[in-house]
Amino acid sequence: MNLQRHFNKKLLTQSISLLLGTSVILPVAAQQNAASDEPLEVIEVRGLRSSLAESASIKRESVGVVDAISAEDIGKFPDTNLAESLQRITGVSISRSNGEGNEITVRGFGGENNMITLNGRMMPAAQTYGGGSGADGTTKGGSSRAFDFGNLASEGVRAVEVYKTSKANIATGGIGATVNIITAKPLANPGFRANVGAKALHDTTNEAGNDVTPEVSGIINWTDDDATFGVNVAAIVQKRDSGYTGATVNDWNIGTWGDPNDPDTLFNNANAVFENTPDDGQLYARPNDLRYAFSDTSRTRTNAQITFQYAPNDNMTATLDYLYAENEIQEHRGEIGNWVQNGSNITHVTFDDSPVATPIYMAESYNGTVDEGYEQQWREQTNTLDSLGFNFEYMVNDSLILTFDAHDSSMESMPSGPSENLASGEIAVGIGSPTVTSREWWYDRELPSYRNVYDDSARGNGNGVLDAGDVGSSILRFRHASQVTDITQFKLDGKLLFDNGEFDFGVESRAMEMTARETANDNMTLGNWGIANPGEFSEGLLETIDIGSRFDDFDIGVSQGIGFIGDPVALATEGINLYPGDSNFFGVSPIFSNNDKVEEDTLAAYAQVHIEAELGGRPVNILAGLRYETTDVTSTSLVTPPSYLLWENNNDFSVYTDPSTAAQPLSEEASYDNLLPSLDFDILFTDDLKGRFSYSKTIARAGYGNLRVAPSGYATNGSTLNGARPTAQSANPSLLPLESDNLDLSLEWYYSDTSYASIGFFEKRVANFIGTGQENRSFFGILDQTAGPRAEAAAAALRERGFAVDDTSLFAMMVLLEQPQAFPNGADDYTGSAEQILELGETPGWDITPENGDPEMVFRTSLPQNNKEAKLYGAELAVQHFFGDSGFGVQANYTLVRGDIGFDNEGSPDVSQFALTGLSDTANLVLIYDKDGLTARVAYNWRDDYLNRINYRGSNNPTYVEAHSQIDANVSYNITEDWTVSFEVINLTGEDNREHGRTYNQMWYLEDLGPRYSLGMRYAFY
């Protein structure tokens, strides 16, 4: 058990390199700054079985709980998607976008709370796809720290490690886990070797793109004869054309039955027929609409990396590496939208028996016609990751190793769509047909359905057929959202070896800067919401689409499913030409509604000691460490301050901003520090049976969206003199990181080189969860005209004349007193009649603005605060077994996760809730065959339903992703030792995704997905 104090540095380097070249990567050695805690053993690598044996070896030899996935050779990672590979590890589940894994959840903590490193270096994250519109739940607004695995191709990855317990010498920020992605190093494979690969991909969901798209890769590894200098180069280009067919609901409004204030806003036709009526006081729902949606997406992913290594002697190794990853996405999305009119049009509603009563049938009839919407959207975004790093390892003597590591990495998510000014992330052209006389909806099925009655005689071309001649424009919107995140990191680490142990120490400096910009309200009026001119588009711009034929797994029922499709850019261009108003131009306004920067400067120091000893005659490992970090936060927003809230009528206000007002910076600073202990202990009860115990304290920093400083959402619903309370929202740069005390206990039985069984238990007690608090704040000197001297004088005049003082009378009297030309007798001209009230409230130019002498308006400001705690706990069971030399094997695991705070589906829609998202049980079953050059694998993954969002949209709703499973399969055959062919299928059975709200019938999102097939070959050169 003694560690050897005297050794040859070059022999050690070459041994580690050989291990890395064969993918036996011991976990601590995988980090740039740390070497193995155990003696190294060279394992011959051939095939998937050996790759799995290496992963088992990593798990076994680690100090702490670590899982890993290794490539069996350069360019031969087990899965084409890194996230898809990680989901096969116990405790790890994934989220998908467009059918591909993109973010991970580990032990109940989602992407923002997991740290992703590349060769031990913290990686930046940025994602603003879709301009932040949120139209189908897949768009991003640039507020997340979550790393998108969809930007990286797996061919350039050597291994991925998942650290479920923390150590003092690894990056902070992952409460769930720290995931380290390891790229190939040239000195790991002395000599020359290379391979080229090509795949033909067919996505069965594709409708408009190419049915077969290419994926090509090439990797070259070369060293000189002495293995002192080497170069590794990899380049990968992957194209995918895919489609989407699904359904969405814009919002579910929640009210209280029997509350006279709510039925007026949800169902307000006293003559409507209500069946299975909710009880008084019971929550009930009303959908905003039902939309069938489709899209055609083209994605091109390009990765390139180059690594130089130089080891001039036994004591020094220098590594210079560069990674470039680009993900270009283009999407044409369209809808068939049928809105609930929210008025006296409701004629019939039938509710279900859910605790939150939900309509399963609704009918409306209109006096005249309303429109059916066919909005066309064009989204275009390019995500680019650049990372340049340098590492120098120097062996001072037989007992001391020093390592310096530095990198500068950036991630950009930038719109790349057409626009005259800033590039657009989304162009949305509102079009519709104002020919619907009545409609019905059914929500009591997986895919809700609708039925319309059309009449184009009055507002169409009158031919009795729904066609392009009945379609006109409404509103055109351009959106721009961008995010750029830069990280510069320097580390100096030392390792001091001594008998039976080692001492690690180091310091780190890290600077992060995130800039997010977004435009909003770039609405251009074309034919307006009423579709003023049906039939206005040129012939050929619109084509009829039968969306029902695009659903493979769902029946649209009685829905007509007929809509229209057209090039959004061409439609926008023609719409602007048809309505060339002063405010209409083809592009994004250069004025940002959000322009935010968050800077974090972190200094850290750590020390940890690893001791190998014996307890009761059995070998034990003890690893104890302490890490100290201090972080300074500066949040800056460039804000155009509002001038005032314009009082337009009794409870009607609008925010007015002087267009001549220049934007001004608003800044706030904060700081915090953390002391993070860690302890790992393991004991070999027998040569094959190992027990582990770990304790650590970890942190996860707040999302960028919560750290912005700019306030927003200024509103009020009446006079503060009468008790109204203005409201606003703000982020909070002073938020502390989430802080978790973690306990792990596990037992592992390794009964052969390739087979093991393990069971583990974990608990996380987390403080500083982010909830919502409220503070009274004033902003930018905004004055309150509803409570100043004029308001007090108007209130006094009303009381003197015997009138009640409410918002209606107060506004009317204030207007009257400010219009002496119209009311020469002043307050004596006030009658309080309905006609006079209407005149005073509706006459243009009679709005009320603040004046000097009015008090500052005090806003009850909602902001995120560290005011919640939670406990998570669970268990992980795993088995890996190969049946002798038969070639057959199996992997199986199950993860159970529980938390003590869930979402109350019957909670008030007016109150935001705190709940843990992402918690779900998961299971994997993988059947394997690997013998005589033939490798086959069938993998089944299941994830239980889980809470995905909280406080969503207008009624503080939850959304739940329903339980789903997926089967993937691949087979490869070595025709020769150098030439391999492969076939792969993802989502073999075409499993779909569905998301619902407080009840099952409150469908939010539905995706009809299909399998993807690829046929490939790879040729190796030696």
N, C-alpha and C positions, 0 to 999 in steps of 0.2 A: 504493500500500500504506500510505500515511501515514494515521494516525487524525486526524480533524479535531478540533482543540482547541477551537475556538470554534463554538458551536452554540446554537440556541434550544431551551430545555428543553421548552417546551410542544410544539414541533414534534417533538422526540424522543419525548415521551410519546405523542402522538397517532399517530406512526408505529408505535411498538411496539404500541399498542392496536389499530391497524388490522391489524397482523400477527397479533396474538393473536386478533382477531375472525375472521380467515380461517384460523386454525390454523397459520400459519407461525410456530412458536415455536422460536426458536433456543435451544439447550439450556442455555447458561449463564444466559440471560435468564430462563429458566423458573424458576430458583431465585429465591426472594424477594430474595436479597441480591446478585445478580449480574446484570450486563447483558451484552449480546451481545459476543462477541469479534470479530465481523465486521460490516462495513457491512450495513445492513438493506435488504432488497429486498421490495417489496410484490408479492404474487402473487395473482391473481384465483382464487378457490376456487369450483369447481363440480364436484360429483360425486366418486365414489370415486377416479377417476384423479387429480384434483387433490390429494385427500387423500394419496394415495401419493406424488405428486410432492413434497409438502411434507415428508413423512417422509424422502424421499431427500435433500431439501435440508438438513434438520436433520443427517442423518448426514454429509453432505459438508462442511458449514460448521463442524461441531463441532471443537473442539480436544480430542482424546481420542476414545475409542470410545463412541459414543452412538447408540442406536436409539430411535425414537419412533413412536407411533401417534396420529393426530390425528382429531378429528371434522370432518366436512366442513361442518357447521353446528351451531348450538346444538341440543342434544338428539338429535344424529344421530351418535353414536359407532358405529364399524363393527360392534361385537358387543354383545350384551346382557349379556355377562359380561366383566369386565376381564381376568380370568385367561385366558379363552378367547382374547382378543385378543393377550395377551402371548406365548402359546405359538407364535405365528407369527413371532416374532423369533428370529433365530439365537441359540443358546445358552440359550434359555429353554424349560423344560418345566413341566408343571403336574401337580398332584395333584387328584383329584376326590373329592367327597363327595356322595352321592345324585345322581350324574351331572353335577354342576356343578363347574367349576373353583373351587378355594378357596385353594390355596397354590402358590407357584412355586418351581422349582429353577433356578438360573442357574449354568451351567458346573460342575455337580456339587454345588452347595451349596444345601441346602434352605431352607425358609421362615425358620427361626431365624437363618440366616446371611446374610439379605438385609435391607437397610434399606428400609422403606417410609415415604415422606414425602408429606405433603399440602401442596402449595404451598411446598415446601421445609422443612416442619416435621415433626419426628419424630412418628409416630403410635403410640398405645398399642395393645396386643393383649391379648385375653382370650378364652378359650374353654374351657368346662367342660361341654360338651353331654353329656347322658346320665349326669350325676352321677359321671363318671369310672369307670363300671363296666367298660368295655372289652369288653362282651358280643359285639360284632361288629367290633371293630377300628376303629370310627368315632368312639368317644367320646373325650373329652379330659379331662385331669385338672388343667388350670390351670397347667401347667409350661412352656408354650412362649411364645416371643417372636414366633412366626410370625403375621403379619397375615392375617386371613381376608378375601379379596376378595369372598366371598359376602355380606358386609354392605353393600356399596356397589352401587347401581344405576349403570349406565353413562351413563344419559341426562344426569346432572348433571356429567359429566366432559368437559373440553375437550380434554385430551391426556394421554398417559402417556409418560414418558421413562424409558429404562433406561440408566443410567450403568455401563458395564462396566469402565471405568477410573476411578480416584478422583482427586479434586482436593482441594486444601486447604480450599476454601470450602464443601464439601458435607458433609452429616452422616456421621458414622462409624457403623460397625456392620454394614456390608454387605461381606463378603468376596466373595460371588458378584456382587452388584450393588447399586446404590442405585436404587430405583424411585420416581420423583416423579410423583404424581397432581396434575394441574392442573385447577382449576375455573374457570368463566367469570368474567370481570370486566366490570362494566357499561361502563366507559369504553372498552373494546375495541370496542364496537359503538355508536357515537353515534346518538342518536335512539331511536325505539321499534321494538321487534320482539318477537314472542312466537310461541310455537307450543304446540299441544296435541296429544297423541298418545294412542292407545288400541290395545291388542292383546288378542286372544283367544288364550289358550294352551291347548293340548291336550297332555297328557303321556300317552303310550300305556301307561306302567306303572301308571297310576292304577287302583285297584280300589274304594276306598271313598269317595273324595272326589268333587268335581265334575269332570266330564269336561272342562269348559271353565272356565277361571278368567281373571279380568281383570288387565290391567296398564294403568295410566293415568299420564300425566305431563303437567305443564304448566310452561312456562318463560316468564318475562317479563323483558325487558331494556329499561330506560328511562334516558335521560339528558336533561338540559335542553338548550336550544338551543345553549348555549355549550360543551357537553360538559365542564362543570366539576363537575357532580354527577350521580351515576347510581346506580341500584339494579338488582340482578339477583336474581330470586327463582325458585327451582325446587322442585317438589314431585313426588314419584314414589311410587306405591303399586303393589306387584306381589304377586300371590297365585299360589301354585303348589300344587297337590295332586298327589302322586306316590305310587308304590308301590315296594316292594323285594321281590324274591324271590331267595333265595340259600342258601348253605350255609356252615357253619363247623365247625371242630374246636377244642375248648376248649384242648387242649395236645397236643403230641407228646413223649412221654417217650423219652429216649435212654439206652440201656444198652450194656454191653460183653458180647458173647456169650461164654460160658464163664467169666465172672466169677461166682463163687457168690453174691456179694452183690447182683448185679443181677437175675438171672432170678427171684429170690424176689419182686421188686417189680414185674416186668413180666409174665412168664408163669410161673406157679408150679404148674402141674398136670403132674406127671411122666407122666401117662397121656395127655396131649394128643398129637395127631399134628402133627408139624412137617414141612413140605415146603420144599425148597430152603433148608435150614438154613444160617445164616451160619457163617463160619469162626470158630474160637476167636480172641478178641481183636478181632473185627470189631464196629463199632458197629451197633446195630439199633434199631428204633423200635417204639413201641406208642402208638396214639392213645388219648386219653381217651374219645372219643365221636364221634358224628356228629350234627349238628343241621341240619335244614332250617329256614329262618327266613323270615319274611315281615314286612313292615311297611307301614303307611299313614301318610304324612307330609303335614302341611299347613304351608306356610311363607308368612308374610306379611312382606314387606320394605318398609319405609317410609323414604324419604330426603327431607330438606328442607334447603335451604340458602338463605341470603340474604347478599348482599354489598353494602355501601355503599362508594362511592368519592367523594372530594372533592378537586378540584384547583383551589384558589382562584386560583392564578397559575401562571406558567411554571415555578416552582422547587419546588413542593410537591405531593405527592399522598399522601392519607391513605386507607387501606383498612381497613374493619372487616367481618369475615366470620364467619358462624356456620354450622356443619354439624351436622345431626342425622341419625343413621342407626340404625334399629331393625330387628332381625331376630327375629321371633317364630316358634318352631318347636314343633310338637306332633307326636308320633309314637306310634302304637300298634304295638307289635312283639310277635310271637309266635314260638314254636318248636315243633318236634317233635324231641325229644332222646332219643337212645338211647346210654346210657353203657356203656362197657366196665367190667365189675364188678371187675377187678383182684383175682382170687382163683382158686380152683380150678375156676371155671366154664368156663375156656377148654378147648375140645375139639379145635380144629383151627386151625392157622395156616399159611398159605402166604406165603413171602417173595418179593420181586422180586430182581432181580440188581443193584440199586444198591449203590454203595460203602457207603452207610448202609442196610442191609437194612430194607425197609419192608414190612409186611404188605399183600398185595393181596387176601387173603381171611382172614376170621376167623369163628369160630363159638363160641358159648357155649350151655350148657344149664344150667338152674337147678333146684335142689331146692326146688320151690315156684314162686313167681312174683316177678318184679321189675317195676318201673314203667317206663313210657314217659312222658317229661316233656312238658308243653305250657305252659311258663311264659308268662305274659302280662305285658307291660311297658308302662307309660305314661311317656313322656318329655316334658318340657315345659321350655323354656328361652327366655329373652329376652336377646339381645345388644344393647347400646345404646352408640353412640358419640356423644359430644358434643365439639365443638371450637369454641372461640371464639378468634379471632385478630385482631391489629391490626398494621398495617404503615404506616410513615411514611417516605417518601422525600423527601430535601431536597437540592437542588442548591445547594451553598454558593457555587460560582462555576463558571466554564466548565471547570475542571479537577478539581473535587472533588465527589463525590456521597456523601452519608451516608444510611444506611438503618437504621431501627430496626424490629425485628420481635419480637412477643411472642405467645404463645398458651398457653392452658390447655385441655388435652384429656384426656378420660377415656373408658375403655372398660370396660363392665360386662358380665359374663356371669353372669346370675342365674337360678337355678331359679324357675319360676313355676307348678309343679304343686300340686295340692291337698295340704294337710297341716294338722294342728292347730297345729303350732309353726312351725318354719322351713319355707319352701316346699320341695317335693320336686322334684328333678331327674329322678328315676326311681322309679317304684313297680313292683316286680317281684313278681308273685304266683305262687308255685310251685304248680302243679297237675300231676296225673299219673294214670295208670291202672295199678294194680299187677296187671296181667293177663298179662304176658309170661312165657312158659315157656321160650323159647329164641329166639336171634336170630343173624343172620349179617350180615356187612359185606363190601362189595367196594370197595376203594380204588384199583383200577387203571383209573380212568376220570376224565374231566374233573370230572364230578359223581359222587362216591361214592354208593353205594346200600346199602340194608339190607333185611332181610326178617325179620319177627317172626312168631312163633306165639303167638296169644292164647288165653287160657282164663279166662272171667269167672265160672266156676261157683263158685269159692271166695271170690274177693275182688272181685266185681262184682255186677251184678244178675242174672246167670245166664241172660240171654236169648240168648247165643251171638253177639251183635253188639256190636262196639266202639261204645259210645254214651255219652252224658253220664251215664248211670246207673253207669258204671264209673269215673268221674273224681272225685277228691277233692283236698284241699289238702295242702300240705307246709309250706313256709317262706315267710313274707312279708318282703320287704326294702324299706326306704325309703332312698333316697340323696339327699344334698344336697351339691353342690359349687358354689362360687362363686368368681369372680375379679374383682377390680377393679384396674385399672391407671390411674394418673394421671401425666401429664407436664406440667410447667410449663417453658417454654423462653423465654429472652430472648437476642436477638442484636443486636449493633451492628456494622454493616459499613461499610467505606469503599472508595471507588474513586477513585484518582488517575490522571488521564489525562495522558499525555505523548506527545511525538512518537514514532510507531511502536510505541506500547505503552500499557500501563496497569499499575498496581500496586493489588492488592486486599489488604485487611487487615481483621481483625475479631476480636471476642471473643464468647464465648457462655457462658451459664449454663443448665444443664439439671438439673431435679430429677425423678426418677422414683420412684414408690412403687407397689408391687404387693402386694396382699393376697389370699391364697388360703385358702379354708376348705373343709373337707370332713368329712362324717360317714361313718362306716363301722361295720360290724357292727351296724346297726340291724335285726337279724334277729328276727322274731317267730315263735314256733312255733305253727303251726296244727295240721294233721294230722301234722306231723313228716315226716321223710324217708321213712318207710315208708308214707305215705298211709293214715292210720288209718281213715278213714271214707269210702270211695268212695260216690258218689251223694249226697253231703251238700248240694250246691248246689241252690238253688231252680230249678224248671223255667223254662227260657227264658234263664237266665244264660249258658249255653254253647251254641254251635252247632258242628256238624261242618264242617270245612273240608278240601277236597281240594287239598293244596298242589301236587300234581303238575300240576294244570290251570293253575297260575300260572306254571310254567316255560314260556317260549316257545322257548328255544334249547337246552334240555338235556332229556335223557331220564332219568327217575328209575329206569329199569330195573325190577327186581323190587320196588322199595320200595312199600309200601302207600300212603305219603304221606297218610294220614288223620290229622288232628289236630283241635284244637278252638280256637275263638276266642270271646272274651268280653271285655266291658268291664273292664279291670284295676281301675278305681276301684270299680266295683260289686262285683267279686269280692273285693277287699280289704276293703270295708265288711262284706260278709256273713261273710267269714272271721273278722274280729275279733269280730263278734257271736256266731259259733259257738264261739269260743275266747277268752272275755273274761278272760284271765289278767291279773294285776297289771301285767305288763310289756307287754301288748298295747294299743296305742292307735293311732288313725289319724294318724300323723304321724312327723316326723323328730325324733330326740333332739336337744335343744339343746346337747349336749356334742359338741365338735368333736374328731375324731381327728387332724386336721391344722388348724392355725391359724397361718399363716405370713405374715410381711411381709418384703419385700426393698426396701431403699431405695438408690438410686444418685444421688449428687450429682456432677455433672461440670462442670468449668470447662475452657474451651478458648480458644486463641488461634491465629490463623493469619496467614500472609502468603504471597502468591503474585504473581509478575510474569509478564506476557504481553508478548512481544516479537515484532513482525513484522519480518522481515529477509529477506535474500537469501543464498543459498548457491550458488555457481557460476552466478549469474545466474537462479536459480529461487527463487520465493517460499517462505519457510518460516515456520512458527509455532513458537515455543518458549514453553511454559507450565511454570514451575517453582514449586513451593510447598512449604511446611512447616507442619504443624499439630501443636500440642502439646495434649495432654489429660491431665487428672488426675481420677481418679474415686475417691470414697469410697463404700464399701459398708457398709451396716448390715443385718444379717439378724437378725430376731427371730421366735421361735416361742413361742406360748403352750402350755405342755406340762403335762399332768398326769403327774408322774413315777411310774413303777412302783415298788412297794414292794420286791418281790423276785421271784425265780423259784422257784415252788413245786415241790419235788422230789416227784413223785407215784409214781415207780417207777424201775427201774434206769436207763433212759434217757428217761424221760418227764418233761418239765418244762412248766409253763405260767406265763405272766406274770400276776402278781397286782398289781392297783392298788387301793388303799384308796379306796372311793367317797367318803369324807369328805375326801380330800386335795384341796386347792384347786389349780387350775392356776397355774403360775408362769411368768414370762417367762424365756426363755433367749436370750441375745443374743451376737453376735460381730461384730466390725468388721474391715474390711480396706481396703486402698487400693492403687492402681497408677497408673502414668502411662505414656503412650505418645508417642513422637516419630515422626510419620508424614510422610515426604517423598513428593513426587510430581513426575514429570516427563513432559510430553507434547511430542512433536516430530512435525511433519508437513511434508512437502515436496511441491510440485506438480512432478512430473517433466515433465508437459505440462499444458495447460489442462484436460485431462480425466482425467489419471492422478495419483492422490495416494497417497503412501506415509506410513505412520504407525509410530511407535515410542513406547511408553509404559512407564514403570516407576512403581510405587507400592507403598507399604506400607499395608495395611488391617487392621482388626480386626473381630471379631465376638464379642460378649459371650456368656458361658455362659447356658444356659437357666435360667429361674427355679427349676425343680425341683432343679437342681444347687447352687443357692445357699442353699437353706433350711438352717437350723441344727439342727433337731430330729432326734435319733437315733431309730431304729426297729428293728424286727426282732430284738429280743433273743431269743437261743436258745442252747441247749447240748444235747449229746446224752450226757452222762455226767458223771462226777466229774473235776474238774481234778486231783485227787490221782492219778488213774489216767491222766492225760495228755489228757483231753478239753479242747477249747478253745472256750469260749463265743464266740459271734459276734454281730455287730450291724451295722447299716448307718447311714450318716450322709451328709448332703450336705456341701458345702465352700464356705462363703462366701468363702474366700481364693482361689478359682479366678481365674486370669488370663484375659483374652480370648484367643481364637485370634488369631494374628498371621501375616499372609501377605505374602510378597514376590511381587509380580505383574509379569510381563513380557507385553507385547503387541506383535505385529508384524503389520501388515496392508498390503494393496495394494488400492486401489479405483479402478475405471474407470467414470466417469460419461459415457456416450456420448450421452445426450440428457437433457432435463429430467425425463423420467419413467423412464429406463432406466439401470441400472448393473449391474456385476458386482464382487464383492469376495471376497477370500480373506484369512483372518486366522489367526494362530497365537497361542496363549496358554500360559502356564505359571504355576502357583501353588505356591510352596513354603511350607507351612503348619506353624508350630510351635504348641505349647501345645494340641494336640488333647487331648481329655479321655479318659483311660483310667481304670483302676481301680487304686487303691493300698490298702494295709492299714496300720493303726496299732493299737497296743495302747492301749485307753482304758477308764477306769472312768466310770460314769454314776450320778449321783444317790445316791451312797453305797450302791448295791446290794451286799449282802454275799454271800459264797460259802460256803454250808453244806457243799459237797462237799469242802472242803479245810481246814476249821477243826479245832479241837481234838477235836470229837466224831468227825469223820471219821478223824482220825489214831488215836484210841483204838479205833474200830471196826476199822480196818485192823490194828492191833497185836493185837487180840483174835482176829481171823481167823488171822493168822499163827501165833500161839501154839497154836492148835488145829488147825493143819495145813490150813487152807482157803486156796484161792487167793483173792486180792483182785481182784475185778473189780467192775463197776458193780452187778451183780445182788446179789452177796454183801455188798458194802459197804453198799448201801441197806438190805438186809434186816437186817444187824447193827446199823446205826444206829437203825432203827425198833425193833428188839428192845430195845436198851439204853434207849430212851426210853419203853418201856411196862413199867415194873416190876410193875404190877398183874397184867399178863398173863404176865410172865416174871420171877418173883421171884428166880430164880437168875442173872439177868443173862446174860452171855455163855455161861455153861455150858448154858443152855437152847437154844442154837443147834445145830440138827442139819444144816442145809443141804439138807433134803429138798425135793422139788418141792412137796409139800403145804404145808410151812411157808413156803417162798418165796412161794407163791401167797397164803397168808394174810397175810403181812407186806406184800405189795405191793398187795392189793386191799381190805383192811379200811378202810372210810371213817374219816376223821379221823386216820389214821396217816401222813399226809404230813409231810415234813420242811421246816421253815422256818429261815431264818438266825437266829442269836443274836448278841448282843454278844460280841466275841472272835473271830468268824469274820473272815477277811480280806475285803477288797474283791474283788468279782468283776472280773476283767480280760477285756474283750471284744476279740477280734480283729476290728477294725472296718473294713469295706470302705467306701471313700469315693472319690468322683471326684477325680482329680489330673491336672495338666497334665504328662503323661509320654509323649505320642505326637507323632510328626511324620509328615508325608505330603507327597507331591508329586502334583499334578494337572496335566495338560496336554491340549491338544486343538487342534482346528482348526474353523473356521467358513467355510462357503462359501455365498454368496448371489447370486441373480440376480433382477432385476426388469426386465421388458421389455414394452413396448407396441408393437404392430404398426401403426406409422404412425397413420393416422386411422381405422382399421377399427373401433376400439372394443375390440378384443380385447387382452388382456394376460395375463401370467403372472408369478407369483412362485414361486421355488423356493429352498430352502435346506437345508443339511445341517450338523449339528453332531456332531463326534466328541469324546468326552471319555474320558480314561483316568486311572487312578490307580494308585499303586504298592502299595496295601494293600487286599486283598480279604478276604472271610470264608472261613475254612477249614471247608468242610462236614463234613470228617472230624475236626475238632478235638474235644477232650474236652468233654462236656456239663457238666463240673464247673468249667470255666474260662471266664470271660468273655473275649471277644475285642474287639479294636479293628478296625474296618473303616469305609470311607467309604460312606455311604449316598447314594442318589439319583443315582449316576453312570450315565448312559445316553446312547446316541446318539439323536438326534432328527432328523426330517425333516419338511418341509412342502412341499406343492405346491398352489398356489392358481391357479385359472383365473378370469379376469375378463372381463366385458364391460361397457362403460360408454359409451353414446352415445345421443343423442336422447332423454334422459330415462329410458332403461331401464338399470338397473344390475343385474348378476347376478354372483354369486360362488359358486364351489364350492371348498371348502377341504378338503384331505386332510392329516391330521396323524398321524405315526407316532412312537412312542416304544419303544425297545428295552427288554428286561427290565432290572430294576434291583433292587439290594438296598434294601429298605425299612426293615427293623428288624434290630437285632442284640441278642443276649443276651435273647431274648424268652421269657417265661414260665419254666417250671421247669428246662429243660435248656439254657439259653443258646442258643436256636435263632436262626437267621436266618429272615426271610421275604422272598421275592422276588416283586415284581409282574411278571407275565409281559408280554411284548411285546404291545402293542395299538395299534390305529389307530382313527381316527374321521373321518367325513366330515360336514361341515356345509355347508349351502347357504342362500343367501338371494337374493331378487330383489325389486327395488323399481321402481316406475314413477311418474314425475311426471305425474299427470293434467293438472294445471296447474302454473304456477310455484310455487303455494302449497300444492298438495294432492298428497300422496304416499301411495301404498298399497304395502304390503310383505308378503312371505311368507317365512318362515324355517323351516328344519328343522335341529335339532341331533341329531347321532348318527343320520344318515340310515339306516344299515344296522343299527342296534341292536347295536353291538359291546359285548361284555361284559368284565368284569374278573375275573381269577383270581390268587390269591396262593398260593405254595407254600413249603415249607420246605427242608430239606437235600436232598430229592429231589422230583421232579415229583409222585410219588404222595402226598407229604405235603401234601395240600391244607389250607390255612389258611382262606382266605376265597374265596367265589365270589359274584359279582353278575350276575344276569340283567337286563340293561338294555334300554331301548327308546328309540325316537326321541321328540323333542318337536317339536310344530308350533306356529307362531304366525302369525296373520293380523292385520295392523295397518294403521293409517292415521295420518297426521300432517298437520296443517294449520298453516300459518304466517301470521302477521299482521305487516304492516309499516306 
